[in-house]
């Protein structure tokens, strides 16, 4: 196993990363808009740390994960992996670094080749190791590490349950001794009883190996169980970031408050709906708009929210992109019909 890095060493860092996509109208293909999927995001993941990126579908968290994996290239900004800037690397230059970052996907069945046995898939990933070795005893050891018997090596993906296959996906991700594992909704396709087992396994593996995780999810329960720090994203921007304990004890941004409110189905009233509920559907801002991107859905929005909102520090390690949250005024009374 490779030499362990010190706890203080940064495994991954992003500095003002931007990624946009072009959206074209079905009726008029010449009518194209630039959609900011990731807009100026900066974050860092230390050795042995789990950083969660939270938000609705379309918030940019999966795009961020794909940028880290180099499945996408950023438009601008810097991405550093184990001390190497990778955003402009060619594939040949990046290949020796690929073993440092692996991924566990949302749907375990779709992430395996149906014609390969589980053992064959793991051995294929072992080729990323520095010496390229792929011993059968190592496959058995990896399966044992994630709680699977050696017999799973000879099974095909469709012959095992979803929870077992997600454990096999973890074994495959661990095969090249990565420093960072990207987790994209790793438990959302699993039953509730299996989710807890997989999350406990992730925590145990982190303690044993010192692995870092970048977790993209919408499930706040998962975040509370495994994450050390949280970045709340909306339409490509970080709305709020804080240590997990601080964020759950004192969420400040109206969007964060809305996410917490959406998961609490008990005790809702009309008054609490007016104060916390995020209304409508996710809608990208019009070109040239510079204000808060939540303004059309926020229950506390006022005209001042149309002004640029900076990510401001409100406590050690706690930042928020909202003038009302910075001022300590998220008590309500906003105009809910303010449009962007």
ZIQUI-V522640 format. One record per residue. N is the residue number from 0. RES is the residue in one small letter. PSI is psi in whole degrees, -180 to 180 (* if undefined). NEAR is the number of other C-alpha atoms within 10 Angstrom. Layout:
N & RES & PSI & NEAR
N & RES & PSI & NEAR
//
This chain:
0 & x & 142 & 7
1 & x & 160 & 10
2 & x & 136 & 5
3 & x & 142 & 11
4 & x & 162 & 14
5 & x & 153 & 11
6 & x & -31 & 12
7 & x & -11 & 11
8 & x & 138 & 13
9 & x & 124 & 19
10 & x & -40 & 25
11 & x & 138 & 24
12 & x & 140 & 19
13 & x & 136 & 22
14 & x & 106 & 15
15 & x & 49 & 14
16 & x & 135 & 20
17 & x & 134 & 23
18 & x & 124 & 23
19 & x & 154 & 17
20 & x & 156 & 13
21 & x & 123 & 9
22 & x & 128 & 12
23 & x & 143 & 13
24 & x & 138 & 10
25 & x & -39 & 9
26 & x & -31 & 7
27 & x & 88 & 8
28 & x & -21 & 9
29 & x & -15 & 9
30 & x & 93 & 10
31 & x & 146 & 13
32 & x & 150 & 14
33 & x & 123 & 13
34 & x & 120 & 18
35 & x & 96 & 19
36 & x & -39 & 22
37 & x & 124 & 27
38 & x & 90 & 23
39 & x & 36 & 17
40 & x & 132 & 19
41 & x & 131 & 17
42 & x & 166 & 15
43 & x & 148 & 15
44 & x & 122 & 23
45 & x & 166 & 21
46 & x & 128 & 22
47 & x & 15 & 26
48 & x & 149 & 24
49 & x & 120 & 24
50 & x & 125 & 25
51 & x & 139 & 29
52 & x & 119 & 26
53 & x & 146 & 27
54 & x & 170 & 26
55 & x & 167 & 16
56 & x & 131 & 13
57 & x & 0 & 16
58 & x & -20 & 23
59 & x & -1 & 24
60 & x & -39 & 30
61 & x & -36 & 22
62 & x & -41 & 20
63 & x & -44 & 25
64 & x & -40 & 20
65 & x & -29 & 16
66 & x & -41 & 21
67 & x & -36 & 24
68 & x & -3 & 18
69 & x & 27 & 19
70 & x & -19 & 10
71 & x & 155 & 14
72 & x & 136 & 17
73 & x & 154 & 21
74 & x & -36 & 14
75 & x & 172 & 16
76 & x & 174 & 16
77 & x & 140 & 18
78 & x & 121 & 25
79 & x & 127 & 17
80 & x & 121 & 22
81 & x & 46 & 19
82 & x & 2 & 12
83 & x & 128 & 14
84 & x & 123 & 15
85 & x & -6 & 21
86 & x & -29 & 22
87 & x & 10 & 14
88 & x & 144 & 13
89 & x & 167 & 9
90 & x & -40 & 12
91 & x & -40 & 8
92 & x & -33 & 11
93 & x & -24 & 16
94 & x & -44 & 12
95 & x & -20 & 12
96 & x & -12 & 18
97 & x & -29 & 17
98 & x & -20 & 22
99 & x & -18 & 19
100 & x & 126 & 24
101 & x & 171 & 24
102 & x & 145 & 24
103 & x & 121 & 24
104 & x & 169 & 20
105 & x & -47 & 19
106 & x & 105 & 19
107 & x & -34 & 23
108 & x & -39 & 18
109 & x & -16 & 10
110 & x & -5 & 15
111 & x & 144 & 20
112 & x & 121 & 13
113 & x & -17 & 14
114 & x & -8 & 11
115 & x & 145 & 15
116 & x & 164 & 19
117 & x & -41 & 27
118 & x & -40 & 23
119 & x & -40 & 20
120 & x & -41 & 22
121 & x & -44 & 27
122 & x & -35 & 22
123 & x & -42 & 17
124 & x & -30 & 19
125 & x & -22 & 24
126 & x & -17 & 15
127 & x & -14 & 21
128 & x & 157 & 20
129 & x & -39 & 13
130 & x & -2 & 9
131 & x & 12 & 13
132 & x & 152 & 14
133 & x & 70 & 19
134 & x & 143 & 11
135 & x & -35 & 15
136 & x & -30 & 10
137 & x & -36 & 15
138 & x & -46 & 24
139 & x & -39 & 18
140 & x & -40 & 17
141 & x & -42 & 24
142 & x & -41 & 25
143 & x & -37 & 15
144 & x & -31 & 18
145 & x & 12 & 21
146 & x & 25 & 14
147 & x & 146 & 18
148 & x & 156 & 13
149 & x & -26 & 17
150 & x & -23 & 11
151 & x & -19 & 21
152 & x & -34 & 20
153 & x & 2 & 12
154 & x & 151 & 15
155 & x & 158 & 19
156 & x & -40 & 24
157 & x & -7 & 13
158 & x & 0 & 12
159 & x & 164 & 15
160 & x & 168 & 13
161 & x & -42 & 19
162 & x & -40 & 19
163 & x & -38 & 19
164 & x & -34 & 23
165 & x & -34 & 26
166 & x & -41 & 24
167 & x & -36 & 30
168 & x & -37 & 26
169 & x & -42 & 28
170 & x & -42 & 27
171 & x & -42 & 27
172 & x & -32 & 23
173 & x & -17 & 28
174 & x & -42 & 24
175 & x & 15 & 28
176 & x & 58 & 21
177 & x & 155 & 22
178 & x & -28 & 25
179 & x & 134 & 28
180 & x & 125 & 22
181 & x & 125 & 24
182 & x & 111 & 21
183 & x & 99 & 22
184 & x & 58 & 18
185 & x & -13 & 24
186 & x & 0 & 26
187 & x & -24 & 15
188 & x & 5 & 17
189 & x & 155 & 18
190 & x & 156 & 11
191 & x & -41 & 10
192 & x & -31 & 9
193 & x & -31 & 15
194 & x & -48 & 17
195 & x & -38 & 15
196 & x & -43 & 13
197 & x & -40 & 20
198 & x & -40 & 17
199 & x & -39 & 13
200 & x & -43 & 17
201 & x & -43 & 17
202 & x & -42 & 18
203 & x & -43 & 14
204 & x & -36 & 18
205 & x & -42 & 17
206 & x & -38 & 13
207 & x & -40 & 9
208 & x & -15 & 15
209 & x & 25 & 20
210 & x & 151 & 23
211 & x & 147 & 25
212 & x & 138 & 30
213 & x & 112 & 23
214 & x & 121 & 27
215 & x & 120 & 26
216 & x & 162 & 24
217 & x & -4 & 21
218 & x & 108 & 16
219 & x & -24 & 17
220 & x & -41 & 10
221 & x & -43 & 19
222 & x & -47 & 23
223 & x & -31 & 16
224 & x & -37 & 13
225 & x & -19 & 19
226 & x & 146 & 21
227 & x & -37 & 18
228 & x & 156 & 22
229 & x & 138 & 26
230 & x & 118 & 27
231 & x & 119 & 25
232 & x & 147 & 24
233 & x & 123 & 27
234 & x & 46 & 24
235 & x & -12 & 26
236 & x & 150 & 24
237 & x & 118 & 27
238 & x & -36 & 27
239 & x & 144 & 27
240 & x & 141 & 28
241 & x & 162 & 23
242 & x & 146 & 16
243 & x & -46 & 22
244 & x & -41 & 13
245 & x & -41 & 16
246 & x & -41 & 20
247 & x & -28 & 17
248 & x & -31 & 8
249 & x & 68 & 13
250 & x & 140 & 21
251 & x & -43 & 25
252 & x & 140 & 22
253 & x & -31 & 29
254 & x & -43 & 24
255 & x & -45 & 25
256 & x & -38 & 19
257 & x & -38 & 20
258 & x & -42 & 22
259 & x & -40 & 15
260 & x & -36 & 18
261 & x & -27 & 13
262 & x & -12 & 11
263 & x & 100 & 10
264 & x & -8 & 7
265 & x & 146 & 7
266 & x & 23 & 6
267 & x & 145 & 10
268 & x & 168 & 9
269 & x & -37 & 8
270 & x & -44 & 10
271 & x & -34 & 12
272 & x & -45 & 15
273 & x & -29 & 17
274 & x & -35 & 22
275 & x & -26 & 23
276 & x & 128 & 22
277 & x & 120 & 24
278 & x & 158 & 15
279 & x & -169 & 9
280 & x & 158 & 8
281 & x & 123 & 17
282 & x & 130 & 13
283 & x & 145 & 18
284 & x & 158 & 19
285 & x & 154 & 11
286 & x & 135 & 9
287 & x & -6 & 6
288 & x & 134 & 13
289 & x & -5 & 14
290 & x & -166 & 17
291 & x & 133 & 24
292 & x & -11 & 24
293 & x & -2 & 25
294 & x & -36 & 22
295 & x & -14 & 25
296 & x & -11 & 22
297 & x & 131 & 27
298 & x & -12 & 26
299 & x & 10 & 26
300 & x & 142 & 23
301 & x & 179 & 18
302 & x & -31 & 13
303 & x & -23 & 13
304 & x & -14 & 22
305 & x & -9 & 19
306 & x & 158 & 12
307 & x & 137 & 14
308 & x & 120 & 17
309 & x & 154 & 15
310 & x & 108 & 17
311 & x & 145 & 16
312 & x & 126 & 15
313 & x & -15 & 15
314 & x & 163 & 11
315 & x & 120 & 9
316 & x & 1 & 11
317 & x & 116 & 22
318 & x & 150 & 22
319 & x & 145 & 27
320 & x & 72 & 22
321 & x & 124 & 24
322 & x & -34 & 20
323 & x & -40 & 20
324 & x & -38 & 19
325 & x & -38 & 18
326 & x & -5 & 9
327 & x & 26 & 11
328 & x & 80 & 13
329 & x & 38 & 20
330 & x & -4 & 12
331 & x & -175 & 16
332 & x & 7 & 13
333 & x & 170 & 16
334 & x & 114 & 15
335 & x & -7 & 18
336 & x & 17 & 14
337 & x & 127 & 17
338 & x & 157 & 15
339 & x & * & 19
//
